[in-house]
C-alpha cells in the first residue's frame, strides 16, 4: 500500500485550499457562512483567508481546511487515452511514410456554440504550444483548423470534402453539460449518415476524459496536458490498425 493525503505546510498534515462563490454579499456574515459550509463538508477545521465581492449579492471565498482522509495510491486507475509513450513529431512523420504511405488528412474545430479556440489552436496551429509544434507543422499531415462555433453538420461536410482520416473536436464550455449534448449530436449525425467508421473521431478539452469520450462513441478523448504529438501518435497507430484489419 502507498497511502497518501494532502499536505500544506507539513507532510500528511491534511491541509487543502478551496475556492468557491456564494450568492451572498461580501462581509463578516458571508465569511462565517463560508467557514461553516466548509466544516459541513467534513473538514476538521477551516479558516477563510480571503473574500471579495463579485456583485451586490455574490462573493468569492478562499478557505483552508484540514482533513484526515487518505487514499491508497497503488489502487488508483487513471482515465487516460493511452499509457504508451507518444512519438515525437519526427517519429510521427517517419511512421506515416513507412506505414501509411501518403499524407494523413486531419480536420479540427470547436463545434456548437463553443467559441474558445485555445485548445484546438494548441493542437492544430503550426506554432503549437509549450514547445510542441501543432499538426500544421507536420510535413506528412494535411491539417485543417476550422476555428470556433462550427456546426457539427458543417464539420462533417468539410471532412467529407477533404477526405479526412481524422476529425478533432475541442470542447471547453461545459456549463449544463452542453459539451455532452454537442459531442453526442456529432456522433449521432455520423451514424445517421452511415459515416461513423469513415473517420477517426477524437474529442478533447480540459474537462474531457477518455472514458466519457469512448462511452459517447468517440475513438479517444484527450484532457489536460495533451500536446499535438499525443494526438498525432494516436492517429498514426489507429490508421495502421485500420489498414491491417
C-alpha positions as CSV (number, residue, x, y, z in Angstrom):
1,X,0.0,0.0,0.0
2,X,1.0,3.6,-0.7
3,X,-1.3,5.7,1.5
4,X,-1.2,9.4,0.6
5,X,-3.1,12.5,1.9
6,X,-2.8,16.2,1.0
7,X,-0.4,18.5,2.8
8,X,0.2,22.2,3.0
9,X,3.0,23.0,5.5
10,X,4.0,19.6,6.8
11,X,3.8,16.2,5.1
12,X,0.5,14.5,5.8
13,X,-1.0,17.4,7.6
14,X,-4.2,17.1,5.6
15,X,-4.3,20.8,4.7
16,X,-6.2,21.8,1.5
17,X,-7.1,25.0,-0.2
18,X,-10.7,25.6,-1.5
19,X,-12.2,28.4,-3.5
20,X,-15.9,29.0,-4.3
21,X,-18.6,31.6,-4.8
22,X,-21.7,32.1,-2.7
23,X,-24.9,34.1,-3.5
24,X,-24.5,36.5,-0.6
25,X,-22.9,39.9,-0.1
26,X,-19.2,40.1,1.0
27,X,-18.7,40.7,4.7
28,X,-18.4,39.1,8.1
29,X,-21.6,37.1,7.8
30,X,-20.7,35.8,4.4
31,X,-17.2,34.7,5.6
32,X,-18.8,32.9,8.6
33,X,-21.3,31.2,6.3
34,X,-18.4,30.1,4.1
35,X,-16.5,28.7,7.1
36,X,-19.4,26.8,8.4
37,X,-20.1,25.4,4.9
38,X,-16.6,24.0,4.6
39,X,-16.9,22.4,8.1
40,X,-20.2,20.8,6.9
41,X,-18.3,19.1,4.2
42,X,-16.4,17.1,6.8
43,X,-13.3,19.2,7.3
44,X,-11.9,19.2,10.8
45,X,-11.3,23.0,10.9
46,X,-11.5,25.9,8.5
47,X,-10.0,29.3,8.1
48,X,-11.4,31.7,5.4
49,X,-8.3,33.6,4.3
50,X,-9.8,35.7,1.5
51,X,-13.1,37.1,0.4
52,X,-14.1,39.6,-2.3
53,X,-17.3,41.0,-3.7
54,X,-18.3,39.8,-7.2
55,X,-21.6,41.7,-7.4
56,X,-24.1,43.1,-4.9
57,X,-25.3,39.7,-3.8
58,X,-22.4,37.5,-4.8
59,X,-19.0,37.0,-3.2
60,X,-15.9,34.9,-3.7
61,X,-14.0,32.9,-0.9
62,X,-10.7,31.2,-0.4
63,X,-10.5,28.9,2.6
64,X,-8.1,26.4,4.2
65,X,-9.5,23.2,5.6
66,X,-8.0,20.1,7.2
67,X,-8.9,16.5,6.5
68,X,-7.8,13.1,7.8
69,X,-9.0,11.4,4.6
70,X,-6.4,9.5,2.6
71,X,-6.1,7.2,-0.4
72,X,-4.1,4.2,-1.4
73,X,-2.2,5.5,-4.4
74,X,-1.5,1.9,-5.7
75,X,-5.2,1.3,-6.2
76,X,-5.7,4.4,-8.5
77,X,-6.5,3.7,-12.2
78,X,-6.2,6.8,-14.4
79,X,-8.7,7.8,-17.0
80,X,-6.2,8.4,-19.8
81,X,-6.1,7.8,-23.5
82,X,-3.1,5.6,-23.5
83,X,-0.3,4.5,-21.2
84,X,2.1,4.2,-24.2
85,X,4.7,6.9,-24.7
86,X,3.8,9.3,-27.5
87,X,6.1,9.6,-30.5
88,X,7.7,13.0,-31.3
89,X,6.9,15.0,-34.5
90,X,9.8,13.5,-36.5
91,X,8.9,10.0,-35.4
92,X,5.2,10.5,-36.4
93,X,6.3,11.7,-39.8
94,X,8.5,8.8,-40.3
95,X,5.8,6.4,-39.1
96,X,3.4,7.8,-41.7
97,X,6.0,7.4,-44.5
98,X,6.7,3.8,-43.6
99,X,3.3,2.5,-42.6
100,X,0.7,4.8,-44.3
101,X,2.4,5.8,-47.5
102,X,0.5,9.0,-48.0
103,X,-0.3,12.2,-46.3
104,X,-2.8,11.9,-43.4
105,X,-5.7,14.4,-43.5
106,X,-6.9,15.9,-40.2
107,X,-9.7,18.3,-39.6
108,X,-10.3,20.1,-36.3
109,X,-12.8,22.6,-34.9
110,X,-14.6,23.9,-31.8
111,X,-18.1,22.9,-32.5
112,X,-21.5,24.1,-31.4
113,X,-21.6,27.5,-29.6
114,X,-18.2,27.0,-28.1
115,X,-16.0,30.0,-29.0
116,X,-12.9,29.0,-27.1
117,X,-10.2,28.2,-29.7
118,X,-7.2,27.9,-27.3
119,X,-7.4,24.1,-27.2
120,X,-7.8,23.4,-30.8
121,X,-5.2,26.0,-31.7
122,X,-2.7,24.4,-29.3
123,X,-3.1,21.1,-31.2
124,X,-3.6,22.3,-34.7
125,X,-1.7,25.6,-35.3
126,X,1.8,25.4,-36.6
127,X,3.3,27.2,-33.6
128,X,1.7,24.7,-31.2
129,X,2.0,25.1,-27.5
130,X,4.7,24.8,-24.8
131,X,7.5,23.8,-27.3
132,X,5.3,21.2,-29.0
133,X,4.6,22.1,-32.7
134,X,1.0,21.8,-33.9
135,X,-0.2,19.4,-36.5
136,X,0.0,22.1,-39.3
137,X,3.8,21.8,-38.8
138,X,3.9,18.1,-39.6
139,X,5.1,17.6,-43.2
140,X,3.2,14.3,-43.5
141,X,-0.1,15.7,-42.3
142,X,-2.6,17.9,-44.1
143,X,-4.2,19.7,-41.3
144,X,-7.3,22.0,-41.4
145,X,-8.3,24.1,-38.4
146,X,-11.8,25.4,-39.0
147,X,-11.9,27.6,-35.8
148,X,-14.8,28.1,-33.4
149,X,-18.6,27.8,-33.4
150,X,-18.6,25.3,-36.3
151,X,-21.9,23.4,-36.6
152,X,-21.5,19.6,-36.4
153,X,-23.2,19.3,-39.8
154,X,-20.7,21.7,-41.4
155,X,-17.7,19.9,-39.9
156,X,-18.9,16.6,-41.3
157,X,-19.4,18.2,-44.7
158,X,-15.9,19.6,-44.7
159,X,-14.4,16.4,-43.5
160,X,-16.0,14.5,-46.4
161,X,-14.9,17.2,-48.9
162,X,-11.2,16.9,-48.0
163,X,-11.4,13.1,-47.4
164,X,-10.3,13.4,-43.8
165,X,-8.8,10.5,-42.0
166,X,-9.4,12.0,-38.5
167,X,-11.8,14.6,-37.1
168,X,-10.8,16.5,-33.9
169,X,-13.4,18.3,-31.8
170,X,-12.5,20.7,-29.0
171,X,-15.0,21.3,-26.2
172,X,-14.1,23.9,-23.5
173,X,-17.6,25.1,-22.4
174,X,-19.2,22.5,-20.1
175,X,-21.9,24.5,-18.3
176,X,-25.1,22.5,-18.0
177,X,-23.4,19.6,-19.9
178,X,-23.6,21.5,-23.2
179,X,-20.4,19.6,-24.3
180,X,-22.1,16.2,-23.8
181,X,-25.1,17.3,-25.9
182,X,-22.8,18.6,-28.7
183,X,-20.5,15.6,-28.6
184,X,-23.5,13.2,-28.7
185,X,-25.0,15.1,-31.6
186,X,-21.9,14.8,-33.7
187,X,-21.7,11.0,-33.3
188,X,-25.4,10.6,-33.9
189,X,-25.2,12.6,-37.2
190,X,-22.3,10.4,-38.4
191,X,-24.2,7.2,-37.5
192,X,-27.4,8.5,-39.3
193,X,-25.3,9.1,-42.4
194,X,-23.6,5.8,-42.2
195,X,-20.2,7.6,-41.8
196,X,-19.1,6.7,-38.3
197,X,-16.4,4.2,-39.4
198,X,-15.1,6.6,-42.1
199,X,-13.3,8.8,-39.6
200,X,-11.1,8.5,-36.5
201,X,-13.1,10.6,-34.1
202,X,-11.2,12.4,-31.4
203,X,-12.5,14.9,-28.8
204,X,-10.5,16.9,-26.3
205,X,-10.8,19.6,-23.7
206,X,-9.8,20.5,-20.1
207,X,-12.8,18.5,-18.7
208,X,-12.9,15.7,-21.2
209,X,-11.9,12.2,-20.1
210,X,-11.2,9.2,-22.3
211,X,-13.8,7.1,-20.5
212,X,-16.6,9.7,-21.3
213,X,-15.4,10.1,-24.9
214,X,-15.5,6.3,-25.6
215,X,-18.9,6.0,-23.9
216,X,-20.3,8.6,-26.3
217,X,-18.9,6.8,-29.3
218,X,-15.5,8.5,-30.0
219,X,-12.3,6.6,-30.6
220,X,-10.5,8.5,-27.8
221,X,-10.7,11.6,-25.5
222,X,-7.8,13.8,-24.5
223,X,-7.8,16.1,-21.5
224,X,-5.4,18.4,-19.8
225,X,-1.7,18.1,-20.6
226,X,-2.3,16.9,-24.2
227,X,0.0,18.0,-27.0
228,X,-0.1,17.7,-30.7
229,X,2.2,14.7,-30.8
230,X,-0.1,12.8,-28.4
231,X,-2.9,13.2,-30.9
232,X,-0.7,12.5,-33.9
233,X,0.6,9.3,-32.3
234,X,-2.9,8.1,-31.7
235,X,-4.0,8.9,-35.3
236,X,-0.9,7.1,-36.7
237,X,-1.4,3.9,-34.8
238,X,-5.2,3.9,-35.3
239,X,-4.7,4.3,-39.1
240,X,-2.2,1.4,-39.2
241,X,-4.7,-0.7,-37.1
242,X,-7.5,0.1,-39.6
243,X,-5.2,-0.6,-42.5
244,X,-4.2,-4.0,-41.2
245,X,-7.8,-5.0,-40.2
